[in-house]
Amino acid sequence: MKKLIDCQYWKEYQGMNGWLMFCSAGAFAKKFQVDEAEKIGCTKEQRATCKKTMEINMGYSLLPEIVEADASQKKEKVKDAVTAPGKSA
């Protein structure tokens, strides 16, 4: 069966009480930067469609958080990557 929403994070399966349809990125509290979200098709319009589908199907919805890219966070990640685990800087 073709999926209702074409997305790598969209899951659909037949449960004991009917169909379950949900966004696995939202279910696992995934965060996407704006450019990454647009690249995978997680636009404002698509998110509204996903939200409506989940609310009709399950009564609630969980969507991934979209965050702005922050330069200071990128610098911290690079700084943390320099030191190996278990080694002091």
Contact map, one row per residue, 1 for C-alpha under 8 A:
11100000000000000000000000000000000000000000000000000000000000000000000000000000000000000
11110000000000000000000000000000000000000000000000000000000000000000000000000000000000000
11111100000100000000000000000000000000000000000000000000000000000000000000000000000000000
01111100000000000000000000000000000000000000000000000000000000000000000000000000000000000
00111110010000000000000000000000000000000000000001000000000000000000000000000000000000000
00111111010000000000000000000000000000000000000000000000000000000000000000000000000000000
00001111110000000000000000000000000000011000000000000000000000000000000000000000000000000
00000111110000000000000000000000000000000000000000000000000000000000000000000000000000000
00000011111000000000001110000000000000000000000000000000000000000000000000000000000000000
00001111111100000000111100000000000000000000000000000000000000000000000000000000000000000
00000000111110000001111100000000000000000000000000000000000000000000000000000000000000000
00100000011111000011110000000000000000000000000000000000000000000000000000000000000000000
00000000001111100011100000000000000000000000000000000000000000000000000000000000000000000
00000000000111111111000000000000000000000000000000000000000000000000000000000000000000000
00000000000011111111000000000000000000000000000000000000000000000000000000000000000000000
00000000000001111100000000000000000000000000000000000000000000000000000000000000000000000
00000000000001111110000000000000000000000000000000000000000000000000000000000000000000000
00000000000001111111000000000000000000000000000000000000000000000000000000000000000000000
00000000000111101111100000000000000000000000000000000000100000000000000000000000000000000
00000000001111100111110000000000000000000000000000000000110000000000000000000000000000000
00000000011110000011111000000000000000000000000000001100110000000000000000000000000000000
00000000011100000001111100100000000000000000000001000100000011000000000000000000000000000
00000000111000000000111111100000000000000000000001000000000001100000000000000000000000000
00000000111000000000011111110000000000000000000000000000000000000000000000000000000000000
00000000100000000000001111111110000000000000000000000000000000110000000000000000000000000
00000000000000000000001111111100000000000000000000000000000001111000000000000000000000000
00000000000000000000011111111100000000000000000000000000000001110000000000000000000000000
00000000000000000000000111111100000000000000000000000000000000000000000000000000000000000
00000000000000000000000011111110000000000000000000000000000000111000000000000000000000000
00000000000000000000000011111111000000000000000000000000000000011000000000000000000000000
00000000000000000000000010001111100000000000000000000000000000011110000000000000000000000
00000000000000000000000000000111110110000000000000000000000000011110000000000000000000000
00000000000000000000000000000011111110000000000000000000000000000111100000000000000000000
00000000000000000000000000000001111111000000000000000000000000000111100000000000000000000
00000000000000000000000000000000111111100000000000000000000000000000000000000000000000000
00000000000000000000000000000001111111110000000000000000000000000000000000000000000000000
00000000000000000000000000000001111111111110000000000000000000000100000000000000000000000
00000000000000000000000000000000011111111110000000000000000000000000000000000000000000000
00000000000000000000000000000000001111111100000000000000000000000000000000000000000000000
00000010000000000000000000000000000111111100000000000000000000000000000000000000000000000
00000010000000000000000000000000000011111110010000000000000000000000000000000000000000000
00000000000000000000000000000000000011111111011000000000000000000000000000000000000000000
00000000000000000000000000000000000011001111111000000000000000000000000000000000000000000
00000000000000000000000000000000000000000111111100000000000000000000000000000000000000000
00000000000000000000000000000000000000000011111110000000000000000000000000000000000000000
00000000000000000000000000000000000000001111111111000000000000000000000000000000000000000
00000000000000000000000000000000000000000111111111100000000000100000000000000000000000000
00000000000000000000000000000000000000000001111111110000000000000000000000000000000000000
00000000000000000000000000000000000000000000111111111000000000000000000000000000000000000
00001000000000000000011000000000000000000000011111111100000000000000000000000000000000000
00000000000000000000000000000000000000000000001111111110000011100000000000000000000000000
00000000000000000000000000000000000000000000000111111111000010000000000000000000000000000
00000000000000000000100000000000000000000000000011111111100000000000000000000000000000000
00000000000000000000110000000000000000000000000001111111111110000000000000000000000000000
00000000000000000000000000000000000000000000000000111111111110000000000000000000000000000
00000000000000000000000000000000000000000000000000011111111100000000000000000000000000000
00000000000000000011100000000000000000000000000000001111111000000000000000000000000000000
00000000000000000001100000000000000000000000000000000111111110000000000000000000000000000
00000000000000000000000000000000000000000000000000000111111110000000000000000000000000000
00000000000000000000000000000000000000000000000000000111011111000000000000000000000000000
00000000000000000000010000000000000000000000000000110110011111100000000000000000000000000
00000000000000000000011001100000000000000000000000100000000111110000000000000000000000000
00000000000000000000001011101000000000000000001000100000000011111000000000000000000000000
00000000000000000000000011101111000000000000000000000000000001111100000000000000000000000
00000000000000000000000001001111000000000000000000000000000000111110000000000000000000000
00000000000000000000000000000011110010000000000000000000000000011111000000000000000000000
00000000000000000000000000000011110000000000000000000000000000001111100000000000000000000
00000000000000000000000000000000110000000000000000000000000000000111110000000000000000000
00000000000000000000000000000000110000000000000000000000000000000011111000000000000000000
00000000000000000000000000000000000000000000000000000000000000000001111111000000000000000
00000000000000000000000000000000000000000000000000000000000000000000111111100000000000000
00000000000000000000000000000000000000000000000000000000000000000000011111110000000000000
00000000000000000000000000000000000000000000000000000000000000000000011111111000000000000
00000000000000000000000000000000000000000000000000000000000000000000011111111100000000000
00000000000000000000000000000000000000000000000000000000000000000000001111111110000000000
00000000000000000000000000000000000000000000000000000000000000000000000111111111000000000
00000000000000000000000000000000000000000000000000000000000000000000000011111111100000000
00000000000000000000000000000000000000000000000000000000000000000000000001111111110000000
00000000000000000000000000000000000000000000000000000000000000000000000000111111111000000
00000000000000000000000000000000000000000000000000000000000000000000000000011111111000000
00000000000000000000000000000000000000000000000000000000000000000000000000001111111100000
00000000000000000000000000000000000000000000000000000000000000000000000000000111111100000
00000000000000000000000000000000000000000000000000000000000000000000000000000011111110111
00000000000000000000000000000000000000000000000000000000000000000000000000000000111111110
00000000000000000000000000000000000000000000000000000000000000000000000000000000001111100
00000000000000000000000000000000000000000000000000000000000000000000000000000000000111110
00000000000000000000000000000000000000000000000000000000000000000000000000000000001111111
00000000000000000000000000000000000000000000000000000000000000000000000000000000001101111
00000000000000000000000000000000000000000000000000000000000000000000000000000000001000111
